[in-house]
Amino acid sequence: MYHSGVTVICQLAAQFTDEAWAAPTTCPEWRAADLAGHLRCVADDYHEYLDDAPMSRLARLMARTPSPESLARKLARQNSAELAALPDATGPEHIAAFAASARAYADRTLSAWELPHHRFGDTVVTVGGMVGAASVEWHLHAWDLAASLGKDYEPASPELLAAGWRAGMPHLPLATAVTVAPNVAAVAGARANGGSRASGGSRSNGGSRAGTVGREGAWQAMLRASGRPPR
C-alpha cells in the first residue's frame, strides 16, 4: 500500500498540464504545485523523524498527548514554514524529489520495523506503524490530486490502509472500527501491479466479510477523519 501510494501520485502528477499545476486543490491554501512541494517536505520529514527516533521533534510533540485540534495547528504551521523554505521548482520536479525520498524511506525502515518510533499516551508507535501512517498520507494526497483533475480516487485495499492508520495514527481515531479480512493481504498482492485506481465509476463492496467494513466504508471513514468531504 505504501509503494502503490507513491506510484499513483506519480501517475496522477503525469496528467497535470502547466495550467493544472497552478489550479487550486482540495486544500484551499495550496495550488497543485504547492501540494507537490508539501509531499516532498513530508517525505523528507519522515527521514528526519527516523534519524532522531525515538527522540525526534515529532516524538517530543506527541509525548505531550496533544488534542487533534492542537496537533493540526502545529503541523499546519510546520507545513507552511517548510513549504516556504523549499527551492523554486516545478510541480513535476517536486514530485520526482518526493518519489525518490519516499522510496528511500521505505528501504530504510525494513531493518528497524519493530523499533519504537514515538509514543502517544500509552501507545507506542513503531517504525512499521509510521510506514502505515505514511501510506495513509500518500493515498489521501492522491485523492487530493485526483480531485484537482476532476476525478475520483480510492485505493485498492482500504482495509489494509485503515490498519496502517490505526497502527501509525492513534492520535486521530477512525470513526468506525475497521478490521482486515483474512483474504485482504492476498487480494492486495494480486493487485500489486495495478496498485490503485482513479476513476469516476461505480464501486463495489464485494469481498468484505462479517466484522469488516467494506472497501467503500473504510475509505469514506478515512476521508471523513482527515477532514475531506467524501465525493
Secondary structure, DSSP 8 states (H G I E B T S, - for coil): -HHHHHHHHHHHHTT--HHHHTSB-SSTT-BHHHHHHHHHHHHHHHHHHHHHTTSSHHHHHHHT---HHHHHHHHHHHHHHHHHHS----HHHHHHHHHHHHHHHHHHHGGGTTSEEEEETTEEEEHHHHHHHHHHHHHHHHHHHHHHTT--EE-S-HHHHHHHHHHH-TTS--SS-----TTHHHHHHHTTTT--EE-SS----TT--TTS--HHHHHHHHHHHTT----
